[in-house]
Amino acid sequence: MILIDNEHPCCYNDIYDIAIMKKEANGVKIIIVGAGRLGYFIAGELSNEKHDITVIDRDKKRMVDISNNLDVITMPGNGVSCELLKEADAAHTDLLIAVTNSDETNILACIAARKAGIKRTVARVRNSEYFELAMLLKEEIGLSMLINPEEMTASEISRILRFPAASKVEPFANGKAESVEFRISAGSPLDGLKLSSFHSKMTDKVLVCAVSRNGSVSIPRGDFTLMAGDRLNIIGGYRDINSFLKKNKASGRNVKTVLVCGGGTIAFYLAKQLSNTGIKLKIIEKNERVCAKLKTAFPKTEMVFADGTKPDVLSEEGLADSDAFVAVMGDDEDNAITSLFASSVGVSKVITKIKESGIIKMLSDANLDSVLQPASIATQNIVRFVRSIQNAYDSSVETLYYMFEGKVETLEFRVSDGFEGFDIPIKELRVSKDALIAAIIRNGSCIVPGGDDVIVRGDKVIVTTVKPGVRRLDDVVEVRL
């Protein structure tokens, strides 16, 4: 994950402005420059959270499509134009998010936004060289945050490869806690286990936070019985989760060799992240120039100039003997088909990049657990940032991840001094039925809480919920009267 946050949302100078904003409206006023896949995704999520959204793009047809489908204002034009930004009410706008397909345009749009009076800006920057330059010039540019969906996706792939049985792995509290999704296999000790007996049967300190069964997601209570085929979301420290997965026949085999189809930006970042891990990476790419570029950048990575969509090529390059297969080509259909083929020949860990939400839905019954959508991954970070803006003077969201195709949110809160539930046993607090206190981070350690545990000053609290739009710990935890 690559984030830059040099304008902390709790700065004193911003408190008055945000207090007025919250008094006058429930949401944040946001301009989004770029109406491509990522811009559409971000606009949809932020609109659902009742923010005031204006979308700017040169493509008039795209503007009509967004206007017909989302509750947002659309303005055809150039998002780099200071005049157009003024017309979009930049003087009263809290945040500009630039996510066009051009890194240069995104950076220029953020510079123009600052000139127009917008205090906070977010830019999508995919090119690694531009990203390094943006980091050096971040103060001059005035960037609040940089997002790179491809790098973020590569980071998620790297995390999944650490837990081969997991379909999704997300870090909290700088890696002190892990949130992991996995499926209960037939014959697992978890099959038929009632949650009220979970902790007496399982010695590892992990907590079952959410369960997906037949497309329905719930926050389970003690009377819930687990079944083979269920997808679980669990939280705990790295060692406890690793031990738990091994004991419950969900560990998979250690990943030492990975076959990757597609040599684009995600493959570049993945090769960079895995270069010193001991994992052997082989990348198949049908563009000879791209192959040469990757080989120059990563001499230890094996490059194959070939078409990875052909079964014969995959077989010749050792697909069946690979510990993991990763499909990150530009075409969703190619990624889906090659992933299904890899699964059919017995590859134990298959990771698939899919851009379109509709194709992800069609693959829901295809037994492909690790399906990643870059736009969704990037949007999580945008939503977290916006919620922090809303709560600048109160407890705020430090980390946010979507689970089970966005039906569940897991959030890490920095607990404010005004929280009224300090030093009260959790069993005596009123926790919303659609939420669960999943973990407490204290002095660098992860505590999986029981009813007698308490929240103390300085803690960070991780909450799992199916309630949308949670912005504060107080939204789901109250003191009993």
N, C-alpha and C positions, 0 to 999 in steps of 0.2 A: 504494500500500500504506500502511495506517495502523497503526502499531505503537507501543505505549508500553511501555518496559521500564525501570522505575525501581527494580527489584530485580534487579540483575545476578546471574545464577546462580553467579558465582564469588566472591560475598561470603564473607569469612572465617568469619562466624558460621554459615554454612550448611554448610561443608565437613564438619564432624563429623557432622551429621545425615545428610547425603547418603552419606557413607562407610558409616555404619551401615545405611542403606537398601540400598545396593548389596551389602553383605555378607549381609543377611538375605533379599533378594529381587532378582530380575533387573530388575523394573520399578518404575515410579513408582505410588504410590497416588493415584487421581484420582476426584473426584466430578464428574459431568456433570449439570447442571440443565437440563432441556429435552430431550425425545425426539422433536423434529420431524426434518425432513430433515437439517439440519446436525448436530444432536445425534447422530442415528443414524450419519451419515457419520463423525464424529469418533470415536464409540465403536468403530465397526468398525475403523478404522485403528489406534487405540491398542491395542485388544484384540489385533489381529494382531501388534503389537510386544511382546506379553506383559506389558502393564501391568495393574495391579489396578484395574478400572473398576467404579464404582457409578453407575447412572443413576437420576435422580429426575425424576418427571413426574406431574402430576395424572391424566393419561389412563391408566386401568388397562388398557384394550385395547392401547394403544401399548406399555405395559410388557410385556404378554404376548408381543406380536410380537417385541420386542427380545430378550426372554429366550429365545424359541424359536430365534432366528437368530444371536445373538452370545454369546460367552463372557464375560458380564458379570453383575453383581448388579443387580437392579432393585428400586426402592423407590417405590411409589405415594405421592404426597403433594406438599406445597408446599416447594419448594426454598429458600424464604425463611425457613422455620421453623428457628430455632436448635435446637429440640428434635429435629427430624427429622435435622438435620445431625449432632447428637451421636449419634443412633442409627446413623447411617451411618459412625461412627468418625472424626469430624472431627479428633479429637485426634491421630490418627496419619496424617492425609491430607496429602499434599504439595501438591496443587493442586486448585482448584475451577474449572470452566469453565461459565459460565452462558450458554446459547445458546437461551433461549426466544424466542418471537416478540415479546415485550415488552421494550423497552429498559429501562423502569423496573424490571421484575422482575429483569432481569439485574444491574443495578446494586445493587438491594437484596439480591440473593442473595450478591453479593460482599461487601457490608458485613456480612451475617449470617455469612458464612464466616470473615471476619477475627475477628468476635466469638467464633466457635466455636473459634478457634485455628489455622485454616488460613493458612499464611504467604503463599501465592501464589494470585492469582485472575486469571481472564481473563473479560472480558465482551464479548458481541456488542452493539454500539451502532450502529444504522443511521441514526437521525435526526441530521442534521448539527448541529442546535442542541444536542441532548443530548451529542453527541460533544464539542463545544467546551466545554460545562459539565464533562463528565467529565475533560477535560484540565486544566481549572483546579483541579478538586478531587481530582486523582488521588492526591495524597499522603494527604489526609484519608480517601478511600475505600479506599486501599491497593491499587489496581489494579496488577498486574504487566504487563498487556497489554490493549489494546483491539483487537477485530477487527471489520471492517465488510466482509462479503463483497461487497456491492454496489459499494462504493468500490474494493475490490481488483479486481473484475471490470472496472470502468470503466478502471482503470489499465492492465490487461492489454490492453484494446481499444485504448487510446491508443498503447501500445507497438507493437502489431501494425500500426497505421496508419502508423508510421514505416518499417516494412519490409513493403510491400504483398505481397511474394511469400511472406512467412512465415505459417505457421499458428499459431505460438506464439513469443513473444519474452519472455525473462526476464532481468533485470539481476543482475549479481553485482558485489561490491566497489564499491558506490555508483556503478554504471554504468561502471566501468572495463572490464568484460567483459560480453558479451552471449551468451546461449544462444538459438539460433534453430532452429526446425523448419521445413523446407520440403520440397516434393516435386520430384524430378528430372523435368523435362519431356522429351518426345521431342525429339531433336535437340540436347539439351544436351551440351556438351563432357564432362560427367561421365558420360554414358551409355557404359558399357563400359570405364570407367577403373578400373584396378587400383590399390588404395590404396598399394601400394609405389611407384607412380609419381606419387602425388598431389602431393607437394611439389615435384617437379621440373617438373611441368606447371602447377601453380598457384602464383603468386608471392605471393598474399596469405597472411598469417599467420593461418590458421584451422585448426582440427582437427576431423575427423569423429569424433564421440564415440559415436554410436549410429545404427543403421539399422533401420527397420521395413520388412519385406517380407512381404506376404501374411499379415499378422497376427502374424508372428514377429519378435521383437526381439533384436538381438545387439550386442555390443561388437566392432566389426570389427577385424581385424588386417591385416597387409600383403598377405596373399593374397586378400583379399576384393575382388570386382569389383562396382562400382556399376552399377545398371541404371535405365532410365527407369521411373518409377512408384514407386521407392524413396522413402521418407520419411527424410530425414536430420536428425540433430541435430548442429549445429556450434557451436563456441565460438571467440570471438576478440574483439578490440576493435571498437568501433562502425565505424570507418572501414574496417578490413580486411573485416569482414563485408559492409558495404554495397558495397564494390568487388567482392568475390567474387560476390555475388548478381547484380550487373549483368553481369559477365563470363560468367556461366554461364546466361544467358537466364532468370534467376529474379528479376529485379528488379521486375517489374510496373510500372504507371505510377504516378507520384507522386499521392498522394491530396490533392485540393484541395476536393472536394465529397463529403459523406457524407449519405446518407439513412437516418434512424433510424426504425424502427417501434417505438412504445412510449415513453410519457413518464413512466415510473416512476422509482424511486430511482437505478437505473443510468444512465438518460438524464440525470438531474439532475447526477450526478457527472461524467459524460462531457462534458456541456456546460460545466461548470466547468473541467475540465482542458484542453479544447480552445479555451477562450475567447480566448486570446492566441497561438494557434499559426498563424493565417492560414487554417485549414481552415474552410470554410463548412459549417455544420451545419443540416439541415432535419429537424425531428422531427414525425412524424405520430402523433397521439393522439386517441382517440375520446371521452375524457372532457373536457368543456368546462372544468370547473373546474381540472383538472390542466394543461390548455393555458394557461389564464390565469396560473396560478402560475408556470409555467416562463417564460412571456413576460415576466412582471414581474422574475423573477430574472435572466434573460439576454435583454435587449432586442435584442441583435444576432443572436440565434438565430431562425431562421424557424420558426414554429409553424403546423401545419396541423391543424385540427379535423376529423378524418375517420377512417374505419375502414381502417386500413392492411392488413387482410387481403384487401381487395377488389382484384383485379388492375387494374381501371379506375382506381382511386384511385392506385395505385403508378405506373401509366403516366402519368397526368396530372401527377404531381408529379416527373416526370423521372427515374424509376428507371434507364432504359436509358442515360442520360447521366451518371449518378453514378459517381464513382471507387470508391466503397465503399458497401455496404449493411450495416446493423447491425440485427438483430432481437432486441429485448430486451423483448418483451411478457410478460405474466404466464403465458400458456399455451404449453407446449412445442410442441404441435401447430401452433399459429399461427406460431411462430417457425420451425419446420422447413419448413412449406409455403411461407411467404413467402420464405425463404432459397433454397429450390429454384427458385422462380419467378424470383428475382433472378439466380440463376446461369444459368437458361435463356435470359434475355434479354441475357446477355453482360456482366453486372457483374463486373469483374475481381477484386474483393475482397469476400467475403461473410463476415460474422462472426455467429455464431448462439449465443444463450444457451439452454442446455438444463438443466433442473433434474434430470430423472430419468436415472439411469445406463442403464436399459433402452432408452430412446429413443436415447441416444448410440450404443449398440451397433447398433441398427437402422439408424442413419445412417452406419455405418462405410463402406459401399460407395456412398454417395450423392454422393461428390465434394465434400463440404463439409469443408474442412480446418480452418477456425477455429471449432471448437465449444467453447464455454466453459461450465464448470459452477461456479457460485459456491461451492457447498459444498466442492468439491474444492480450489479456490483457497484458501479460508480454512483448510481442514484442513492444508494444507502448512505454514502458519505455526504452527499448533498443534503439529504433530509436531516441527518444528524446535525449538520452545521446550522441549518435553518432553525431547528428546534432549540439549539443553543442560543441563537440570536433572540428568540422569543423569551428565553428564561435567563437573561443576562444577570439579573439581580437575584436569582433563586437557584435551587439545585438544578443542574443541567445534565443533558445527555452528553457523555464523553465518547461513547461508541454505540453504534446501532447496526444490527444485522437482521436481514429478513431470513426466515426459515420456512420450509415447506411451501415454496413458490409464493412467498409473500404473505401467507396466511398467519404467520406468527412473527412477532418481533422480539428480539432479545436485546436489551439495552443496559448499558453501564452508566450509572449515575454518580456524579460527584455530589455528596449529600451536603446541603447547606446547613449553616449554623441554626437556621430557623426551623429545621425539621423537629416536630414535636414528639417523635417516637424514639428518641435516644434512650438507651439503657432500659428499655421495656422488652421483656421476652416476646419473641415473635408470635408465640401462641396467644398473647394478649393483645396483639395488634389486629386491626380489621384489614385484612388483605383481600382485595377484590377477587371474586370468584373466577374471573377470567384472567387472573395473573398469579404469578408465583415468585417468591424471593428465591432465586436460584443459587446465589453465592454472595459472600461478603469478602471483600479484599481488605486485609488489615496488615499493616507493616510488611507488605510484600508477600503475604501468604494468602492462599485461597481457602476460605472456610465454607464447607457445604453445610448450611445451617439446619439445625433442628429447632423444635419448638421452644427450647430454653435459651437459645442463643439470642444475643441482643445486638443492636446497631449502636456503635459508639462514634463520637466525634472523630473525624479524620478518615472514616471508612469510605469505601466505594461499594456500591451495591449493584448487583446484576439481577435484572428482573426479566422474566419471560412472560409474554402476554399475547392474547389474541385480540385485545382491545386496541383499535387503531388510534394513532395520533397521541400516544402518551408522551408528555413532555417533562413531567416531574415525578419524582418518587411519590409525592403526595397525591398524584392522580390515582394510584393504585394501593397506597398504604395509608391508613388513618389510625389514630389513637381511639380506642373504644371509650365511649363516654360512660 
